């Protein structure tokens, strides 16, 4: 029969895809046809039918290849056209075609599944050309035209559309016509599908170490050797007998998914068990079961079927794209451990520092707080960039591991995705911003309090110097009085005492600010200011004692002067601060005469700092601007306190003095307007 003739052409003794057929209708001489693919699969695929050789080619002695008289001679001699050897050859050919048909049918169906189509019989279901066109559309992504009719003409036209498309894709088809497929020619149908497999799947195989002259078959064999290198008892030498025991299939799967294959069991199991296990596991990984164990566990498995299945494994398993840094199967576990450690350490570091940044228990010491702020800046400027680099390394390593995670080789635990690290990182950045928002004003506040404390200390030194000068002058007058000589320093001493009083007035304001701000050394400054006032009052008492002894010093003017000093001094201390100072400093009331008031000095008005005075090479322009604005705010608070506690005076001279002080304040406020303009200019530069 003609089908038997077609089957014969797949014999291993005969070049693949060659066949010799004899027309059953015309009796024409045998027609030699051949077909090859652009995939350049092997040297065997590039063939031609040899003729005119000295000895007959393999298969030429079969009955249908013999002249008519030779066939008649066989019948006369033996009564049978086929001898036992020839029948064995045909059985092998039938078995290989059966396996190829089944394998190719499954391969086609795994692709047609994408367009919800299915074939049952490879030879029959491709005859109308529709399934063939659909297969090419799925494989290429292109859209092809097709005829919708059911007549033979429409079928031939659809098959021709498919063949023309393959030719445009540089797929070489030699002496294959549309009617061969439409008529269900088994051998040419198998050959056409093999050509399609070569072009769309196997020809795209690339492997490290390949050479330019390698065929697709050789590249796939090289890949199989590289993947299974080092496995005991596994050798990859061909695509037939090397795969019969199933160890190669299991070794390839184990390389990518060692959790799914126990190679120690594979070495002890039967061929069928190994094959069944490998095909079952591969199917779980998305590889269609193109082969069955009984198809491979034979003396010489069909090469094309094995190649088709192995190429499907190649497509299904992860591969590093060209030009992209990736991880080969051998290094996956090492890189995964490295990735986990990086995630673990960075997450712990982030959580630790989030807790630190959330702490608001700042020290009250300016030095310690300044050190804390410096530590924060060091963390922000040095540690954060280093950890940013670590975070980037984690992202890059995840990209290399991602295909293995998607493949299932790696199970990603909760919280181990780079996005999870990014969320924790965001919490750290927010905590840092909140800490800086709280820490920086606190540093500036304590710096301002430190400046006030320094001013109090300087004023104490100044007041102590004034009292020392007054005491020296008083001692000089006391000696003069003892000698009966007229005293000389009464007005000078009164001036020193009143200057010291004015110093104490400013110190009272400053001390109150330090107490309200809980400055750590406020108590020591309170004690020093208290001592200064004690010394002032003691000296006032000594003056009263010394000058009251002088005959010319018993005048009402001197008494009023001393009384005025006491009244002014006591009225200058607030009730809150006086509780921190030694009490019992109240003296007798009374006014001050105009002569004594001439020696009073005006209120000490602290002018706002000039921006130029804050220039510091260690500070940025933004920090200078912020410190400048903070000083202006502090100045406003200080002036508000002074104005709230200012006195009206009890007589005309004292009222006039307070008026002069108020005018001084007014002038200082006018000067403050200029400072405010500078601050607004700084605001523009900042934003």
C-alpha positions as CSV (number, residue, x, y, z in Angstrom):
1,X,0.0,0.0,0.0
2,X,1.0,3.6,-0.4
3,X,1.1,4.2,3.4
4,X,3.5,1.4,3.8
5,X,5.7,3.0,1.2
6,X,5.6,6.3,3.1
7,X,6.5,4.7,6.4
8,X,9.5,3.1,5.0
9,X,11.3,6.3,4.2
10,X,11.9,7.0,7.9
11,X,14.3,4.2,8.3
12,X,17.6,5.0,10.0
13,X,19.3,3.3,7.2
14,X,17.8,5.8,4.8
15,X,18.4,9.6,4.9
16,X,15.7,11.4,7.0
17,X,12.8,13.0,5.1
18,X,13.7,11.1,1.8
19,X,11.2,8.9,0.4
20,X,10.6,6.9,-2.8
21,X,7.0,6.6,-3.9
22,X,5.4,4.9,-6.9
23,X,2.2,6.4,-8.3
24,X,-0.6,3.9,-7.9
25,X,-2.6,5.5,-10.7
26,X,-0.2,6.2,-13.5
27,X,2.6,3.7,-13.1
28,X,5.2,6.4,-13.6
29,X,8.8,5.8,-12.4
30,X,9.6,6.4,-8.8
31,X,9.6,10.1,-7.7
32,X,12.4,11.2,-5.4
33,X,11.4,13.9,-2.9
34,X,13.4,15.6,-0.2
35,X,13.0,18.4,2.4
36,X,15.3,20.4,4.7
37,X,15.1,23.2,7.2
38,X,16.9,26.5,7.6
39,X,17.6,25.4,11.2
40,X,20.6,23.3,9.9
41,X,19.8,20.6,12.4
42,X,22.4,18.0,11.3
43,X,24.4,16.9,8.4
44,X,21.9,14.1,7.9
45,X,19.1,16.6,7.1
46,X,21.0,18.0,4.1
47,X,20.6,15.1,1.8
48,X,20.0,14.0,-1.7
49,X,19.1,10.7,-3.2
50,X,22.2,9.1,-4.5
51,X,22.0,7.2,-7.8
52,X,24.4,5.5,-10.2
53,X,26.7,4.2,-7.5
54,X,28.6,1.0,-7.8
55,X,26.5,-0.8,-5.1
56,X,22.9,-0.3,-4.2
57,X,22.0,2.1,-1.5
58,X,20.6,0.8,1.8
59,X,16.9,0.0,1.2
60,X,17.2,-0.2,-2.6
61,X,16.9,-4.0,-2.4
62,X,13.4,-3.8,-0.9
63,X,10.7,-5.2,-3.3
64,X,9.2,-1.9,-4.4
65,X,12.6,-0.5,-5.3
66,X,13.4,-3.4,-7.6
67,X,12.6,-3.6,-11.3
68,X,9.4,-5.5,-12.2
69,X,11.2,-8.6,-13.4
70,X,13.2,-8.8,-10.1
71,X,10.0,-8.6,-8.0
72,X,8.4,-11.3,-10.2
73,X,11.5,-13.5,-9.7
74,X,11.2,-13.2,-5.9
75,X,7.6,-14.3,-6.0
76,X,8.4,-17.3,-8.1
77,X,11.3,-18.4,-5.9
78,X,9.9,-17.8,-2.4
79,X,6.3,-16.9,-2.7
80,X,6.8,-13.8,-0.5
81,X,7.8,-10.3,-1.4
82,X,9.4,-9.5,2.0
83,X,12.0,-11.5,3.7
84,X,12.3,-11.5,7.6
85,X,15.0,-8.8,7.7
86,X,12.9,-6.5,5.5
87,X,9.9,-7.0,7.7
88,X,12.0,-6.1,10.8
89,X,13.1,-2.9,9.2
90,X,9.5,-2.0,8.5
91,X,8.5,-2.7,12.1
92,X,11.2,-0.3,13.3
93,X,10.0,2.3,10.9
94,X,6.4,1.9,12.0
95,X,7.4,2.2,15.7
96,X,9.5,5.3,15.1
97,X,6.7,7.0,13.1
98,X,4.2,6.1,15.8
99,X,6.3,7.7,18.5
100,X,7.0,10.8,16.3
101,X,3.3,11.1,15.5
102,X,2.4,11.0,19.2
103,X,5.2,13.3,20.3
104,X,4.5,15.9,17.5
105,X,0.8,15.7,18.2
106,X,1.3,16.6,21.9
107,X,3.8,19.3,21.0
108,X,1.3,20.9,18.6
109,X,-1.5,20.7,21.2
110,X,0.5,22.4,23.9
111,X,0.7,25.4,21.5
112,X,-2.8,25.2,20.1
113,X,-4.1,25.3,23.7
114,X,-3.4,29.0,23.7
115,X,-6.1,29.5,21.0
116,X,-8.4,26.8,22.4
117,X,-7.8,24.2,19.7
118,X,-6.9,20.6,19.8
119,X,-6.0,17.9,17.3
120,X,-6.5,14.1,17.7
121,X,-5.0,12.7,14.5
122,X,-1.9,14.5,13.2
123,X,-2.4,13.3,9.6
124,X,-6.1,14.0,9.4
125,X,-6.5,17.2,11.5
126,X,-3.9,19.2,9.5
127,X,-5.4,18.4,6.1
128,X,-7.7,21.5,5.8
129,X,-4.8,23.8,6.7
130,X,-6.7,25.7,9.5
131,X,-4.9,24.0,12.4
132,X,-1.6,24.4,10.6
133,X,-2.2,28.1,10.1
134,X,-3.2,28.5,13.8
135,X,0.0,26.7,14.9
136,X,2.1,29.1,12.9
137,X,0.2,32.1,14.3
138,X,0.8,31.0,17.8
139,X,4.5,30.3,17.3
140,X,5.2,33.5,15.4
141,X,2.7,35.9,16.8
142,X,1.8,36.9,13.2
143,X,-1.7,36.8,11.8
144,X,-2.2,34.9,8.5
145,X,-5.1,34.9,6.1
146,X,-7.1,31.8,5.5
147,X,-9.9,30.4,3.3
148,X,-13.2,29.6,5.1
149,X,-14.6,27.1,2.6
150,X,-14.6,23.3,3.0
151,X,-13.9,22.3,-0.5
152,X,-10.6,20.7,-1.6
153,X,-9.7,23.9,-3.3
154,X,-10.0,25.8,0.0
155,X,-8.0,23.2,1.9
156,X,-5.2,23.3,-0.7
157,X,-5.2,27.1,-0.5
158,X,-4.9,27.1,3.3
159,X,-2.0,24.7,3.3
160,X,-0.3,26.7,0.6
161,X,-0.7,29.9,2.8
162,X,1.2,28.0,5.6
163,X,3.9,26.8,3.2
164,X,4.4,30.2,1.7
165,X,4.7,31.8,5.2
166,X,7.4,29.3,6.1
167,X,9.3,30.1,2.9
168,X,9.1,33.8,3.8
169,X,10.7,32.9,7.1
170,X,13.6,31.3,5.2
171,X,12.5,27.8,6.0
172,X,13.6,25.5,3.2
173,X,11.0,23.1,2.0
174,X,12.1,21.0,-1.0
175,X,9.6,19.2,-3.2
176,X,6.8,19.3,-0.7
177,X,3.4,20.4,-2.1
178,X,0.2,21.5,-0.6
179,X,-1.6,18.4,-1.8
180,X,0.8,16.2,0.2
181,X,-0.5,17.6,3.4
182,X,-4.1,17.9,2.2
183,X,-4.1,14.2,1.2
184,X,-2.7,13.2,4.6
185,X,0.7,12.0,3.5
186,X,2.1,10.6,6.8
187,X,5.8,10.9,6.0
188,X,5.6,14.5,4.6
189,X,3.3,15.6,7.4
190,X,5.8,14.3,10.0
191,X,8.6,16.0,8.1
192,X,6.7,19.3,7.9
193,X,6.1,19.4,11.6
194,X,9.7,18.4,12.3
195,X,10.8,21.3,10.1
196,X,8.5,23.7,12.1
197,X,9.9,22.4,15.4
198,X,13.5,22.9,14.1
199,X,12.8,26.5,13.0
200,X,10.6,27.8,15.9
201,X,12.1,25.9,18.9
202,X,15.3,24.1,18.4
203,X,17.1,26.6,16.3
204,X,16.8,29.2,19.0
205,X,18.9,27.3,21.4
206,X,22.1,29.0,22.6
207,X,24.6,27.8,25.2
208,X,27.8,29.0,26.7
209,X,30.8,27.6,24.9
210,X,29.0,27.0,21.6
211,X,30.8,27.6,18.3
212,X,29.5,29.3,15.2
213,X,29.5,26.1,13.1
214,X,27.5,24.1,15.6
215,X,24.1,22.8,14.5
216,X,21.1,23.2,16.7
217,X,21.3,19.5,17.6
218,X,24.9,19.9,18.7
219,X,24.1,23.0,20.8
220,X,21.3,21.2,22.6
221,X,23.5,18.3,23.3
222,X,26.2,20.6,24.6
223,X,23.7,22.2,26.9
224,X,22.6,18.8,28.2
225,X,26.2,17.8,28.9
226,X,26.9,21.1,30.8
227,X,23.8,20.8,32.9
228,X,24.5,17.2,33.9
229,X,28.2,17.5,34.3
230,X,29.4,16.0,37.6
231,X,26.4,13.7,38.2
232,X,27.6,10.2,39.0
233,X,26.5,7.5,36.5
234,X,25.1,10.1,34.0
235,X,26.6,10.4,30.5
236,X,25.2,12.4,27.7
237,X,26.6,11.3,24.4
238,X,23.6,11.3,22.0
239,X,19.9,11.8,21.9
240,X,19.0,8.1,21.8
241,X,20.5,5.5,24.1
242,X,21.9,8.0,26.6
243,X,18.3,8.8,27.7
244,X,16.9,5.3,28.0
245,X,17.5,4.9,31.7
246,X,15.9,8.2,32.6
247,X,18.8,9.4,34.7
248,X,19.6,12.3,32.3
249,X,16.1,13.6,32.5
250,X,16.2,13.5,36.3
251,X,19.6,15.1,36.5
252,X,18.5,18.0,34.4
253,X,15.4,18.6,36.6
254,X,17.6,18.2,39.7
255,X,20.0,20.8,38.6
256,X,17.1,23.4,38.5
257,X,14.9,21.9,41.2
258,X,16.9,19.8,43.6
259,X,14.0,19.8,46.0
260,X,11.9,17.7,43.6
261,X,14.4,14.9,42.6
262,X,16.3,12.5,44.9
263,X,19.2,11.4,42.8
264,X,20.2,8.7,45.3
265,X,16.8,7.0,44.5
266,X,17.2,7.6,40.8
267,X,20.5,5.6,40.8
268,X,18.6,2.5,42.2
269,X,15.3,2.6,40.3
270,X,14.3,1.0,37.1
271,X,14.4,2.7,33.8
272,X,10.6,3.0,33.6
273,X,10.4,4.3,37.2
274,X,13.0,7.0,36.5
275,X,11.3,8.0,33.3
276,X,7.9,8.2,34.9
277,X,9.2,10.2,37.8
278,X,11.1,12.7,35.5
279,X,8.1,13.2,33.2
280,X,5.7,13.6,36.1
281,X,7.9,16.2,37.9
282,X,8.5,18.1,34.6
283,X,4.8,18.2,34.0
284,X,4.3,19.8,37.4
285,X,6.8,22.4,36.3
286,X,4.8,23.2,33.2
287,X,6.5,20.9,30.7
288,X,4.0,19.0,28.6
289,X,4.4,15.2,28.7
290,X,5.4,14.7,25.1
291,X,6.9,11.3,25.8
292,X,5.8,8.2,27.8
293,X,8.3,5.8,29.5
294,X,7.6,3.1,27.0
295,X,8.5,5.4,24.2
296,X,12.0,5.9,25.6
297,X,12.8,2.6,27.3
298,X,13.5,0.8,24.1
299,X,16.7,-0.4,22.5
300,X,17.0,2.8,20.3
301,X,14.7,5.7,21.3
302,X,13.5,7.9,18.5
303,X,16.0,10.8,18.2
304,X,13.6,13.4,17.0
305,X,11.1,12.7,19.7
306,X,13.8,12.9,22.4
307,X,15.2,16.1,20.9
308,X,11.8,17.7,20.9
309,X,11.2,16.9,24.5
310,X,14.6,18.0,25.7
311,X,14.3,21.3,23.8
312,X,11.0,21.8,25.6
313,X,12.8,21.3,28.9
314,X,15.4,23.8,27.7
315,X,12.6,26.4,27.1
316,X,10.9,25.7,30.4
317,X,13.9,26.1,32.7
318,X,15.4,29.5,33.6
319,X,18.1,31.0,31.5
320,X,20.2,34.1,31.9
321,X,19.4,36.5,29.0
322,X,22.3,37.6,26.9
323,X,24.1,40.7,28.2
324,X,22.4,40.4,31.6
325,X,24.1,39.5,34.8
326,X,22.5,36.3,36.1
327,X,23.0,33.3,38.3
328,X,23.6,29.8,36.9
329,X,21.9,26.8,38.6
330,X,25.1,25.9,40.5
331,X,25.2,29.2,42.3
332,X,21.6,29.7,43.2
333,X,21.8,28.3,46.7
334,X,24.9,30.4,47.5
335,X,23.4,33.6,46.2
336,X,20.1,32.9,48.0
337,X,21.9,32.5,51.4
338,X,23.8,35.8,50.7
339,X,20.5,37.5,49.8
340,X,18.8,36.3,53.0
341,X,21.7,37.5,55.2
342,X,21.7,40.9,53.5
343,X,17.9,41.2,54.1
344,X,18.2,40.1,57.7
345,X,21.1,42.4,58.7
346,X,19.7,45.5,57.0
347,X,16.2,44.9,58.5
348,X,17.7,44.6,62.0
349,X,19.7,47.7,61.4
350,X,16.7,49.7,60.2
351,X,14.5,48.6,63.2
352,X,17.3,49.4,65.7
353,X,17.7,52.9,64.3
354,X,14.0,53.5,64.0
355,X,13.8,52.9,67.8
356,X,16.7,55.4,68.3
357,X,15.2,58.0,66.1
358,X,11.8,57.7,67.8
359,X,13.4,58.5,71.2
360,X,12.7,62.1,72.4
361,X,14.4,62.0,75.8
362,X,17.1,64.5,74.9
363,X,19.8,65.5,77.4
364,X,19.4,69.0,79.0
365,X,23.1,69.7,78.8
366,X,24.0,71.9,75.8
367,X,27.3,70.1,75.3
368,X,25.6,66.6,75.4
369,X,22.8,67.8,73.2
370,X,25.2,69.3,70.7
371,X,27.1,66.0,70.6
372,X,23.8,64.2,70.1
373,X,23.0,66.4,67.2
374,X,26.4,66.0,65.7
375,X,26.0,62.2,66.0
376,X,22.7,62.5,64.1
377,X,24.3,64.5,61.3
378,X,27.1,61.9,61.1
379,X,24.5,59.2,60.8
380,X,22.6,61.1,58.2
381,X,25.6,62.0,56.1
382,X,27.7,58.8,56.3
383,X,25.8,55.7,57.5
384,X,22.6,56.3,55.5
385,X,24.5,56.4,52.1
386,X,26.3,53.2,52.9
387,X,23.0,51.5,53.7
388,X,21.5,52.9,50.6
389,X,24.2,51.1,48.7
390,X,23.4,47.9,50.5
391,X,19.7,48.4,49.6
392,X,20.6,48.7,46.0
393,X,22.7,45.6,46.1
394,X,19.7,43.7,47.6
395,X,17.5,44.9,44.7
396,X,20.1,43.9,42.1
397,X,20.6,40.5,43.7
398,X,16.8,40.0,43.8
399,X,16.6,40.7,40.1
400,X,19.1,37.9,39.5
401,X,17.2,35.5,41.8
402,X,13.8,36.5,40.5
403,X,13.6,34.0,37.7
404,X,14.5,31.2,40.2
405,X,11.8,32.5,42.6
406,X,9.2,32.4,39.8
407,X,10.4,29.0,38.8
408,X,9.9,27.7,42.3
409,X,13.5,26.9,43.1
410,X,13.4,29.5,45.9
411,X,10.5,30.1,48.3
412,X,10.4,33.7,49.2
413,X,9.5,34.1,52.9
414,X,7.2,37.0,54.0
415,X,9.1,40.2,54.5
416,X,12.0,39.2,52.2
417,X,11.0,41.2,49.1
418,X,12.9,44.4,48.3
419,X,9.6,46.2,48.5
420,X,9.3,45.1,52.2
421,X,12.7,46.5,52.9
422,X,11.7,49.7,51.1
423,X,8.7,50.1,53.4
424,X,10.9,49.7,56.5
425,X,13.4,52.1,55.0
426,X,10.6,54.7,54.6
427,X,9.7,54.4,58.3
428,X,13.4,55.1,59.1
429,X,13.5,58.2,56.9
430,X,10.2,59.5,58.5
431,X,11.6,58.8,62.0
432,X,14.8,60.7,61.1
433,X,12.9,63.7,59.8
434,X,10.8,63.8,63.0
435,X,13.9,63.5,65.1
436,X,15.6,66.4,63.3
437,X,12.4,68.4,63.6
438,X,12.6,68.0,67.4
439,X,16.3,67.9,67.9
440,X,17.4,70.9,66.0
441,X,15.1,73.5,67.7
442,X,16.2,72.0,71.0
443,X,19.8,72.5,70.2
444,X,19.1,76.1,69.1
445,X,17.1,76.7,72.3
446,X,19.9,75.4,74.5
447,X,22.4,77.4,72.6
448,X,20.4,80.5,73.2
449,X,20.1,79.7,76.9
450,X,23.8,79.1,77.0
451,X,24.4,82.6,75.5
452,X,22.1,84.1,78.1
453,X,24.0,82.1,80.8
454,X,27.3,83.4,79.5
455,X,25.9,87.0,79.6
456,X,24.7,86.5,83.2
457,X,28.2,85.3,84.1
458,X,29.8,88.3,82.4
459,X,27.4,90.7,84.1
460,X,28.2,89.1,87.5
461,X,31.9,89.7,86.9
462,X,31.1,93.3,85.8
463,X,28.8,93.9,88.9
464,X,31.5,92.4,91.2
465,X,34.0,94.8,89.7
466,X,31.7,97.7,90.3
467,X,31.2,96.7,93.9
468,X,34.9,96.3,94.3
469,X,35.5,99.8,93.1
470,X,32.7,101.1,95.3
471,X,34.2,99.3,98.4
472,X,37.6,100.7,97.7
473,X,36.2,104.2,97.4
474,X,34.2,103.6,100.6
475,X,37.3,102.5,102.5
476,X,39.1,105.6,101.3
477,X,36.3,107.9,102.5
478,X,36.1,105.9,105.8
479,X,39.8,106.6,106.4
480,X,39.3,110.2,105.5
481,X,36.5,110.5,108.0
482,X,38.6,108.8,110.7
483,X,41.2,111.4,110.0
484,X,38.6,114.2,110.2
485,X,39.0,115.0,106.5
486,X,36.0,115.6,104.3
487,X,34.9,112.6,102.2
488,X,35.2,112.7,98.4
489,X,33.6,109.6,96.9
490,X,29.9,109.9,97.9
491,X,28.6,110.5,94.4
492,X,31.0,108.0,92.8
493,X,30.0,105.2,95.2
494,X,26.3,106.0,94.5
495,X,26.9,105.6,90.8
496,X,28.7,102.3,91.2
497,X,25.8,101.0,93.3
498,X,23.2,102.1,90.8
499,X,25.2,100.6,87.9
500,X,25.3,97.3,89.8
501,X,21.6,97.6,90.4
502,X,20.9,98.0,86.7
503,X,23.0,94.9,86.1
504,X,21.0,93.0,88.6
505,X,17.8,94.1,86.9
506,X,18.9,92.6,83.6
507,X,20.1,89.5,85.4
508,X,16.7,89.0,87.0
509,X,15.2,88.9,83.5
510,X,17.9,86.5,82.2
511,X,17.6,84.2,85.2
512,X,13.9,83.9,84.8
513,X,14.4,82.9,81.1
514,X,17.0,80.3,82.2
515,X,14.6,78.9,84.9
516,X,11.7,78.7,82.5
517,X,13.9,77.0,80.0
518,X,15.1,74.5,82.6
519,X,18.7,75.4,81.9
520,X,20.9,72.8,83.7
521,X,23.1,75.4,85.4
522,X,20.4,77.9,86.3
523,X,20.6,77.1,90.0
524,X,24.4,77.9,90.2
525,X,23.7,81.2,88.4
526,X,20.9,82.0,90.8
527,X,23.3,81.5,93.7
528,X,25.9,83.8,92.1
529,X,23.3,86.5,91.3
530,X,22.1,86.2,94.9
531,X,25.5,86.7,96.2
532,X,25.9,89.8,94.0
533,X,22.8,91.2,95.5
534,X,23.9,90.2,99.0
535,X,27.1,92.0,98.4
536,X,25.3,95.1,97.1
537,X,23.0,95.3,100.1
538,X,25.9,94.7,102.5
539,X,27.8,97.5,100.9
540,X,24.7,99.7,101.0
541,X,24.5,99.0,104.7
542,X,28.2,99.8,105.1
543,X,27.7,103.1,103.2
544,X,24.8,104.0,105.5
545,X,26.9,103.3,108.5
546,X,30.0,105.1,107.3
547,X,28.3,108.2,106.0
548,X,25.9,108.5,108.9
549,X,28.9,109.1,111.2
550,X,30.0,112.1,109.2
551,X,28.6,115.4,110.4
552,X,27.9,116.5,106.9
553,X,26.6,113.1,105.9
554,X,23.4,113.1,108.0
555,X,21.6,115.1,105.4
556,X,18.2,114.0,104.1
557,X,19.7,113.8,100.6
558,X,22.1,110.9,101.6
559,X,19.3,109.0,103.3
560,X,17.1,109.3,100.4
561,X,19.8,108.2,98.1
562,X,20.5,105.0,100.1
563,X,16.8,104.4,100.5
564,X,16.2,104.9,96.8
565,X,18.8,102.3,96.0
566,X,17.1,99.8,98.3
567,X,13.7,100.4,97.0
568,X,14.8,100.2,93.3
569,X,16.8,97.1,94.0
570,X,13.9,95.2,95.8
571,X,11.4,96.2,93.2
572,X,13.5,94.8,90.4
573,X,13.2,91.2,91.5
574,X,10.1,89.2,90.6
575,X,8.3,87.2,93.2
576,X,9.2,83.9,91.5
577,X,12.9,84.6,91.5
578,X,13.0,86.1,95.0
579,X,12.0,82.6,96.3
580,X,15.2,81.3,94.8
581,X,17.2,84.1,96.4
582,X,18.0,84.8,100.0
583,X,15.0,86.8,101.4
584,X,15.1,89.6,104.0
585,X,16.6,92.2,101.6
586,X,13.7,94.7,102.0
587,X,14.9,98.1,103.1
588,X,13.1,101.3,104.0
589,X,11.0,103.0,101.4
590,X,11.6,106.4,100.0
591,X,12.3,108.3,96.8
592,X,15.5,109.4,95.3
593,X,16.5,113.0,94.8
594,X,17.4,114.4,91.3
595,X,21.1,114.7,92.2
596,X,21.4,111.0,92.9
597,X,19.3,110.0,89.9
598,X,21.8,111.6,87.6
599,X,24.1,108.8,88.4
600,X,21.6,106.1,87.3
601,X,22.1,104.4,84.0
602,X,19.5,103.4,81.5
603,X,18.2,99.9,81.1
604,X,20.6,97.6,79.3
605,X,18.9,96.8,76.1
606,X,20.3,93.9,74.2
607,X,20.3,94.7,70.6
608,X,19.5,91.9,68.1
609,X,22.5,90.2,66.7
610,X,23.6,91.1,63.2
611,X,23.6,88.4,60.7
612,X,27.2,89.1,59.9
613,X,28.2,88.3,63.5
614,X,26.9,84.8,63.0
615,X,29.1,84.0,60.1
616,X,30.9,80.7,60.7
617,X,32.9,78.7,58.1
618,X,31.7,75.5,59.8
619,X,28.0,76.3,59.2
620,X,26.1,76.3,56.0
621,X,24.2,79.3,54.8
622,X,20.9,77.7,55.7
623,X,22.1,77.0,59.3
624,X,23.3,80.6,59.6
625,X,19.9,81.8,58.5
626,X,18.0,79.5,60.9
627,X,20.2,80.6,63.8
628,X,19.7,84.2,62.9
629,X,15.9,83.9,62.9
630,X,16.0,82.0,66.2
631,X,18.0,84.8,67.8
632,X,15.4,87.3,66.6
633,X,12.6,85.2,68.2
634,X,14.6,85.0,71.4
635,X,15.1,88.8,71.4
636,X,11.4,89.4,71.0
637,X,10.7,87.1,74.0
638,X,13.3,88.9,76.1
639,X,11.9,92.3,75.3
640,X,8.4,91.2,76.0
641,X,9.5,90.0,79.5
642,X,11.2,93.3,80.2
643,X,8.3,95.4,79.0
644,X,5.9,93.3,81.1
645,X,7.9,93.9,84.2
646,X,8.9,97.6,83.6
647,X,7.9,100.1,86.3
648,X,6.3,103.5,86.1
649,X,8.2,105.1,88.9
650,X,7.0,106.6,92.2
651,X,8.1,110.2,91.6
652,X,8.8,112.5,88.7
653,X,12.5,111.8,88.4
654,X,12.0,108.1,88.4
655,X,9.2,108.4,85.9
656,X,11.4,110.4,83.6
657,X,14.1,107.8,84.0
658,X,11.7,105.0,83.1
659,X,10.5,107.1,80.1
660,X,14.1,107.3,78.9
661,X,14.4,103.6,79.3
662,X,11.2,103.1,77.3
663,X,12.5,105.3,74.5
664,X,15.6,103.2,74.4
665,X,13.4,100.2,74.0
666,X,11.5,101.9,71.3
667,X,14.7,102.7,69.4
668,X,15.8,99.1,69.7
669,X,12.5,97.9,68.3
670,X,12.9,100.2,65.3
671,X,16.4,98.7,64.7
672,X,14.7,95.3,65.0
673,X,12.6,96.2,61.9
674,X,15.8,96.2,59.9
675,X,16.8,92.9,61.2
676,X,13.4,91.6,60.3
677,X,13.9,92.6,56.7
678,X,17.2,90.7,56.6
679,X,15.3,87.7,58.0
680,X,12.7,87.9,55.2
681,X,15.5,88.0,52.6
682,X,17.0,84.9,54.2
683,X,13.6,83.3,53.9
684,X,13.5,83.8,50.2
685,X,17.0,82.2,49.9
686,X,15.9,79.2,51.9
687,X,12.7,78.5,50.0
